[in-house]
């Protein structure tokens, strides 16, 4: 199997929705603890998508308990991603939303919805 065939097989994964920065997503990620596996949902706003081909990643930012913001980088074609749900489509003007890191509380979640 050539490298090109392998890339096509990985990137044509069924169940990966088309989302962009500004969308609110819920990523169901497989966590392996010892010999047990469980699925942990991680919900937040996509602040960027980077890379090309198989090495494409996206960053999800969420506001946790006590208004502490957390960011997590997910490889898009990881076998540990069970599914990605789009909860809300955001209307933004830029591809990278790093300015949300400076915002606190409600300001950080204030993205208009795309219809």
ChimeraX attribute file (.defattr): number of C-alpha atoms within 10 A of each C-alpha:
attribute: neighborCount
match mode: 1-to-1
recipient: residues
	/A:1	5
	/A:2	6
	/A:3	8
	/A:4	8
	/A:5	9
	/A:6	11
	/A:7	12
	/A:8	12
	/A:9	11
	/A:10	14
	/A:11	15
	/A:12	10
	/A:13	12
	/A:14	8
	/A:15	10
	/A:16	15
	/A:17	11
	/A:18	7
	/A:19	17
	/A:20	20
	/A:21	22
	/A:22	27
	/A:23	23
	/A:24	25
	/A:25	22
	/A:26	20
	/A:27	20
	/A:28	18
	/A:29	19
	/A:30	17
	/A:31	13
	/A:32	11
	/A:33	8
	/A:34	6
	/A:35	5
	/A:36	7
	/A:37	10
	/A:38	11
	/A:39	15
	/A:40	14
	/A:41	17
	/A:42	15
	/A:43	20
	/A:44	24
	/A:45	28
	/A:46	25
	/A:47	23
	/A:48	19
	/A:49	20
	/A:50	13
	/A:51	11
	/A:52	8
	/A:53	12
	/A:54	16
	/A:55	12
	/A:56	15
	/A:57	17
	/A:58	17
	/A:59	20
	/A:60	24
	/A:61	24
	/A:62	19
	/A:63	18
	/A:64	11
	/A:65	8
	/A:66	7
	/A:67	11
	/A:68	10
	/A:69	16
	/A:70	13
	/A:71	15
	/A:72	12
	/A:73	13
	/A:74	17
	/A:75	17
	/A:76	22
	/A:77	17
	/A:78	15
	/A:79	12
	/A:80	15
	/A:81	19
	/A:82	15
	/A:83	17
	/A:84	20
	/A:85	16
	/A:86	15
	/A:87	13
	/A:88	18
	/A:89	19
	/A:90	20
	/A:91	15
	/A:92	16
	/A:93	9
	/A:94	11
	/A:95	13
	/A:96	17
	/A:97	16
	/A:98	12
	/A:99	9
	/A:100	15
	/A:101	13
	/A:102	8
	/A:103	13
	/A:104	13
	/A:105	12
	/A:106	9
	/A:107	10
	/A:108	17
	/A:109	17
	/A:110	11
	/A:111	16
	/A:112	13
	/A:113	13
	/A:114	11
	/A:115	7
